[in-house]
């Protein structure tokens, strides 16, 4: 089929793009659109649908586009085969008969509505962290008498962790809009580790010295790693030079979770840490996330529902810990509780829809119970 002038213009532009990136002419095996390496088919479909909605395109046409992957119009009919035309006509007829996809039932509708509503809580959780920052964390100097270290007090270190979570959650909000779900899950691990640090420094008396004093001391030269008898350093032990006192060189994430007064934190740790590790580090267990019908597929979308639920859960855990912090103002605690309680209600609705979860995401009962058990402890303070 000969190219129209407009089509030739598109091809010329794409060839110029290839030359810009690789400084050579595209060969026979080069893709026409390099954008396929940036966006999945689902990404492009979402953008196409959004553009059509904004332009006021008929809902039946939008539905047919989503079903077939192409748009048909009178002036383009000669470009399509008979089977393609029939596929388009069938999609239009299906929309006119059913008004869209067959209804999955009330549970599925509730699941979708609640999931969408839960993403709105990302913003509320960010605002709660922002209010805590203004009305609590940045006022800590006024009541720093609790400080047990010349570097940071327990509350100051917790405030630092919460501020890092605040920044991470802002990034996740942008990622969710682009459906970059795996990156959301990876960053949910960062939020969770912030939570564990906030817990352990409050629950374990010597944790702050390991996480702050000893680490800074290594850089300042007031501490060093314990020498091994056979040579080298034992990085499990840090020694304060002036006193020869030994300090643990690290605290494992498991030990942090174990220090929590919330019993369900340990069960949640076992599930969540292993799940996110498979995404953060190369793992054969993550293979399915990168395989599609044409082989390895690095832009394949997956785990979007899980990403929303996990982010909401761990972010709520952080905000929920703020009222437990020493000298947290009542107003800050009240606002944190309000946002966490609402987030908890939405998470509970989703977790109760076990059949939908199992069908859509392959979640098993043990995983669901670990999340459900931890969510049940939110908004208690």
C-alpha positions as CSV (number, residue, x, y, z in Angstrom):
1,X,0.0,0.0,0.0
2,X,1.5,3.4,-1.0
3,X,2.2,5.9,1.8
4,X,0.1,9.0,1.9
5,X,2.1,12.3,2.3
6,X,1.1,12.4,6.0
7,X,2.2,8.8,6.6
8,X,5.5,9.5,4.8
9,X,6.0,12.6,7.1
10,X,5.5,10.3,10.1
11,X,8.0,7.8,8.8
12,X,10.6,10.5,8.0
13,X,10.2,11.9,11.5
14,X,10.7,8.5,13.2
15,X,13.8,7.8,11.1
16,X,15.2,11.1,12.1
17,X,14.6,10.2,15.7
18,X,16.4,6.9,15.2
19,X,19.4,8.8,13.7
20,X,19.4,11.3,16.6
21,X,19.7,8.5,19.2
22,X,22.0,6.0,17.4
23,X,23.9,8.2,14.8
24,X,23.2,5.7,12.0
25,X,20.5,4.9,9.5
26,X,17.8,2.5,10.8
27,X,18.2,-0.9,9.3
28,X,15.6,-3.4,8.2
29,X,15.1,-4.8,11.7
30,X,14.8,-1.4,13.5
31,X,11.4,-0.5,14.9
32,X,9.5,2.4,13.3
33,X,8.5,3.8,16.7
34,X,11.1,3.8,19.4
35,X,8.4,4.9,21.8
36,X,7.5,1.3,22.2
37,X,10.4,1.0,24.6
38,X,9.0,3.8,26.7
39,X,5.3,3.0,26.8
40,X,3.3,-0.2,26.9
41,X,0.3,-0.8,24.7
42,X,-1.9,-0.2,27.7
43,X,-0.2,3.2,28.3
44,X,-0.7,4.3,24.7
45,X,-4.4,3.1,24.9
46,X,-5.0,5.1,28.0
47,X,-3.6,8.3,26.5
48,X,-5.6,7.7,23.3
49,X,-8.8,7.2,25.3
50,X,-8.1,10.3,27.4
51,X,-7.6,12.4,24.2
52,X,-10.8,11.0,22.7
53,X,-12.8,11.8,25.8
54,X,-11.4,15.3,25.9
55,X,-12.4,15.7,22.2
56,X,-15.9,14.5,22.9
57,X,-15.6,11.4,20.7
58,X,-18.7,9.1,20.8
59,X,-18.5,6.5,23.6
60,X,-19.2,3.7,21.1
61,X,-16.2,4.7,19.1
62,X,-14.0,4.8,22.2
63,X,-15.2,1.4,23.2
64,X,-14.5,0.0,19.7
65,X,-11.0,1.5,19.8
66,X,-10.3,-0.2,23.1
67,X,-11.6,-3.5,21.8
68,X,-9.8,-3.5,18.4
69,X,-6.8,-1.3,18.9
70,X,-7.5,0.9,15.9
71,X,-9.9,3.6,14.8
72,X,-12.1,3.3,11.8
73,X,-13.7,6.1,9.8
74,X,-15.4,6.4,6.4
75,X,-12.3,8.0,4.7
76,X,-10.1,5.2,6.0
77,X,-12.2,2.2,5.1
78,X,-10.1,1.3,2.0
79,X,-7.1,0.7,4.3
80,X,-8.8,-2.1,6.3
81,X,-9.4,-5.7,5.5
82,X,-12.9,-7.2,5.6
83,X,-12.1,-9.0,8.9
84,X,-10.9,-5.7,10.5
85,X,-14.1,-4.0,9.4
86,X,-16.2,-6.8,10.8
87,X,-14.2,-6.7,14.1
88,X,-15.0,-3.0,14.4
89,X,-18.7,-3.4,13.5
90,X,-19.0,-6.2,16.1
91,X,-17.5,-3.9,18.8
92,X,-19.9,-1.1,18.0
93,X,-22.8,-3.6,18.1
94,X,-21.6,-5.0,21.4
95,X,-21.5,-1.5,22.9
96,X,-25.0,-0.7,21.6
97,X,-26.3,-4.0,23.1
98,X,-24.5,-3.9,26.5
99,X,-23.3,-0.3,26.9
100,X,-19.8,-1.6,27.2
101,X,-18.1,-4.5,28.8
102,X,-20.4,-7.1,30.5
103,X,-21.0,-6.2,34.1
104,X,-18.7,-8.2,36.5
105,X,-21.2,-7.7,39.3
106,X,-21.6,-5.5,42.4
107,X,-18.4,-6.7,44.1
108,X,-16.2,-5.9,41.1
109,X,-17.8,-2.5,40.8
110,X,-17.3,-1.8,44.6
111,X,-13.7,-3.0,44.2
112,X,-13.0,-0.6,41.3
113,X,-14.7,2.3,43.0
114,X,-12.9,1.8,46.3
115,X,-9.5,1.2,44.7
116,X,-9.9,4.5,42.8
117,X,-10.9,6.3,46.0
118,X,-7.9,4.8,47.8
119,X,-5.5,6.5,45.4
120,X,-7.1,9.8,46.6
121,X,-5.8,9.0,50.1
122,X,-2.2,9.3,48.9
123,X,-2.8,13.0,48.8
124,X,-4.5,13.0,52.2
125,X,-1.5,11.1,53.7
126,X,0.9,13.6,52.2
127,X,-1.1,16.5,53.7
128,X,-1.1,14.7,57.1
129,X,2.7,14.4,56.9
130,X,2.9,18.0,55.9
131,X,0.9,19.2,58.8
132,X,3.0,17.1,61.2
133,X,6.1,18.6,59.7
134,X,4.9,22.2,60.3
135,X,3.1,21.7,63.6
136,X,5.3,19.1,65.2
137,X,8.6,18.2,63.6
138,X,9.8,21.8,63.0
139,X,8.9,22.6,66.6
140,X,11.0,19.9,68.2
141,X,13.8,22.3,69.2
142,X,11.3,23.9,71.6
143,X,11.2,20.7,73.6
144,X,14.5,19.0,72.9
145,X,15.1,18.1,76.5
146,X,14.5,14.4,75.7
147,X,17.7,14.4,73.5
148,X,19.9,11.5,74.6
149,X,22.5,12.2,71.9
150,X,24.5,15.2,70.8
151,X,23.5,14.6,67.2
152,X,19.8,13.8,67.0
153,X,17.1,12.9,69.5
154,X,14.7,10.0,69.0
155,X,12.0,12.4,67.9
156,X,14.3,14.3,65.5
157,X,15.4,11.0,63.9
158,X,11.8,9.9,63.5
159,X,10.9,13.3,62.0
160,X,13.7,12.8,59.5
161,X,12.3,9.4,58.5
162,X,8.8,10.8,58.2
163,X,10.1,13.6,56.0
164,X,11.7,11.1,53.7
165,X,8.4,9.2,53.5
166,X,6.7,12.4,52.6
167,X,9.0,13.0,49.7
168,X,8.7,9.4,48.5
169,X,4.9,9.5,48.7
170,X,4.9,12.6,46.5
171,X,6.9,10.6,43.9
172,X,4.6,7.6,44.1
173,X,1.6,9.9,43.5
174,X,3.1,10.8,40.1
175,X,4.0,7.2,39.3
176,X,0.4,6.1,40.0
177,X,-0.9,8.6,37.5
178,X,1.4,7.0,34.9
179,X,0.5,3.4,36.0
180,X,4.2,2.7,36.8
181,X,3.2,0.1,39.3
182,X,6.4,-1.8,39.9
183,X,8.2,1.4,40.8
184,X,5.4,2.2,43.2
185,X,6.0,-1.1,44.8
186,X,9.7,-0.6,45.1
187,X,9.2,2.8,46.7
188,X,6.6,1.3,49.1
189,X,9.5,-0.7,50.5
190,X,11.4,2.5,51.1
191,X,8.3,3.9,53.0
192,X,8.1,0.6,55.0
193,X,11.8,0.8,56.0
194,X,11.2,4.4,57.2
195,X,8.4,3.0,59.3
196,X,10.7,0.3,60.8
197,X,13.3,2.9,61.7
198,X,10.7,5.1,63.4
199,X,9.6,2.1,65.5
200,X,12.9,0.7,66.5
201,X,14.5,4.0,67.8
202,X,11.5,4.5,70.0
203,X,11.3,0.9,71.2
204,X,14.9,-0.2,71.5
205,X,17.1,2.0,73.8
206,X,20.4,1.5,72.0
207,X,19.0,1.7,68.4
208,X,19.6,5.4,68.0
209,X,23.3,5.0,68.9
210,X,23.7,2.4,66.2
211,X,21.8,4.2,63.5
212,X,23.1,7.7,64.2
213,X,26.0,8.2,66.7
214,X,28.1,5.3,65.6
215,X,27.6,6.0,61.9
216,X,28.5,9.6,62.2
217,X,31.4,8.6,64.5
218,X,32.9,6.5,61.7
219,X,33.0,9.5,59.4
220,X,34.3,11.8,62.1
221,X,37.0,9.4,63.3
222,X,35.7,9.0,66.8
223,X,34.6,5.4,66.1
224,X,36.0,2.5,64.0
225,X,35.0,-1.0,63.1
226,X,36.3,-3.7,65.4
227,X,39.5,-5.2,64.0
228,X,39.5,-9.0,63.3
229,X,42.2,-11.1,64.8
230,X,43.2,-12.4,61.4
231,X,43.1,-8.9,59.8
232,X,40.4,-6.8,58.3
233,X,37.4,-5.2,60.0
234,X,34.4,-6.8,61.6
235,X,31.6,-4.5,60.4
236,X,29.1,-6.1,62.7
237,X,30.7,-4.2,65.6
238,X,31.6,-0.5,65.9
239,X,34.0,0.6,68.7
240,X,33.9,4.1,70.3
241,X,37.6,4.9,70.4
242,X,37.6,7.1,73.6
243,X,36.0,4.4,75.7
244,X,36.6,1.2,73.8
245,X,32.9,0.6,74.1
246,X,31.4,-1.8,71.5
247,X,28.2,-0.9,69.6
248,X,26.3,-3.1,67.2
249,X,27.2,-2.1,63.7
250,X,23.8,-2.7,62.2
251,X,20.2,-3.6,63.0
252,X,18.4,-6.0,60.7
253,X,15.0,-5.2,59.3
254,X,13.7,-8.3,61.1
255,X,15.0,-7.0,64.4
256,X,13.3,-3.7,63.8
257,X,10.0,-5.4,63.0
258,X,10.5,-7.6,66.1
259,X,10.8,-4.5,68.3
260,X,7.4,-3.2,67.4
261,X,4.7,-3.3,70.1
262,X,2.2,-4.2,67.3
263,X,2.3,-8.0,67.2
264,X,1.1,-8.1,63.6
265,X,4.1,-6.2,62.4
266,X,6.2,-9.4,62.4
267,X,3.7,-11.3,60.3
268,X,3.5,-8.4,57.9
269,X,7.3,-8.2,57.7
270,X,7.6,-11.8,56.6
271,X,5.2,-11.3,53.8
272,X,6.0,-7.8,52.6
273,X,9.8,-7.9,52.8
274,X,10.1,-11.1,50.7
275,X,7.5,-9.8,48.2
276,X,9.2,-6.5,47.5
277,X,12.7,-8.1,47.5
278,X,11.6,-10.0,44.4
279,X,11.1,-6.7,42.7
280,X,14.0,-4.8,44.0
281,X,16.6,-7.5,43.4
282,X,17.0,-9.8,40.4
283,X,14.8,-12.8,41.2
284,X,13.5,-15.7,39.1
285,X,10.3,-15.4,41.0
286,X,9.7,-12.1,39.3
287,X,10.1,-13.6,35.8
288,X,6.3,-13.6,35.0
289,X,6.3,-9.8,35.5
290,X,8.7,-9.4,32.5
291,X,7.3,-12.0,30.1
292,X,4.6,-11.4,27.5
293,X,3.5,-13.2,24.4
294,X,6.5,-11.9,22.4
295,X,9.1,-12.7,25.1
296,X,10.9,-10.4,27.6
297,X,8.8,-7.2,27.9
298,X,10.3,-4.5,30.2
299,X,7.3,-2.2,29.7
300,X,4.7,-4.8,30.6
301,X,2.3,-3.4,33.2
302,X,1.5,-5.5,36.2
303,X,0.5,-5.5,39.9
304,X,-1.3,-2.1,39.7
305,X,-3.9,-3.0,42.3
306,X,-1.3,-4.4,44.7
307,X,0.8,-1.3,44.3
308,X,-2.0,1.0,45.4
309,X,-3.0,-1.2,48.3
310,X,0.6,-1.7,49.6
311,X,1.5,2.0,49.3
312,X,-1.7,3.0,51.1
313,X,-1.0,0.4,53.9
314,X,2.6,1.2,54.6
315,X,2.1,5.0,54.3
316,X,-0.8,4.8,56.7
317,X,1.4,2.8,59.1
318,X,3.9,5.7,59.1
319,X,1.2,8.4,59.7
320,X,-0.4,6.2,62.3
321,X,2.9,6.0,64.2
322,X,3.2,9.8,64.5
323,X,0.7,10.0,67.4
324,X,2.8,7.4,69.3
325,X,5.8,9.7,69.1
326,X,7.0,11.5,72.2
327,X,5.2,14.8,72.8
328,X,3.1,14.6,69.7
329,X,0.6,17.6,69.8
330,X,-3.0,16.5,70.2
331,X,-4.0,18.4,67.0
332,X,-1.5,16.6,64.9
333,X,-2.5,13.2,66.4
334,X,-6.2,14.0,65.7
335,X,-5.5,14.9,62.0
336,X,-3.3,11.8,61.5
337,X,-6.0,9.6,63.1
338,X,-8.7,11.0,60.8
339,X,-6.7,10.3,57.6
340,X,-5.5,6.8,58.8
341,X,-9.0,5.8,59.9
342,X,-10.5,6.7,56.5
343,X,-7.7,4.9,54.7
344,X,-8.2,1.8,56.9
345,X,-11.9,1.7,56.0
346,X,-11.1,1.6,52.3
347,X,-8.4,-1.0,52.7
348,X,-10.7,-3.1,54.7
349,X,-13.4,-3.0,52.0
350,X,-10.8,-4.1,49.4
351,X,-9.4,-6.9,51.6
352,X,-12.9,-8.2,52.3
353,X,-13.5,-8.7,48.6
354,X,-11.4,-11.9,48.6
355,X,-13.0,-13.4,45.5
356,X,-12.2,-10.4,43.4
357,X,-8.6,-10.3,44.7
358,X,-8.1,-13.9,44.0
359,X,-9.5,-13.8,40.5
360,X,-7.7,-10.6,39.4
361,X,-4.4,-10.8,41.1
362,X,-3.8,-14.4,42.1
363,X,-3.5,-13.4,45.8
364,X,-3.5,-16.2,48.3
365,X,-5.1,-16.3,51.6
366,X,-1.9,-16.1,53.6
367,X,-0.9,-12.9,51.9
368,X,-4.3,-11.4,52.3
369,X,-4.4,-12.3,56.0
370,X,-1.0,-10.7,56.6
371,X,-2.2,-7.4,55.1
372,X,-5.6,-7.6,56.7
373,X,-4.2,-8.3,60.2
374,X,-1.8,-5.3,60.0
375,X,-4.5,-3.0,58.7
376,X,-6.8,-4.0,61.5
377,X,-4.3,-2.4,63.9
378,X,-4.4,1.0,62.2
379,X,-6.0,4.0,63.9
380,X,-6.0,2.5,67.4
381,X,-4.2,5.3,69.1
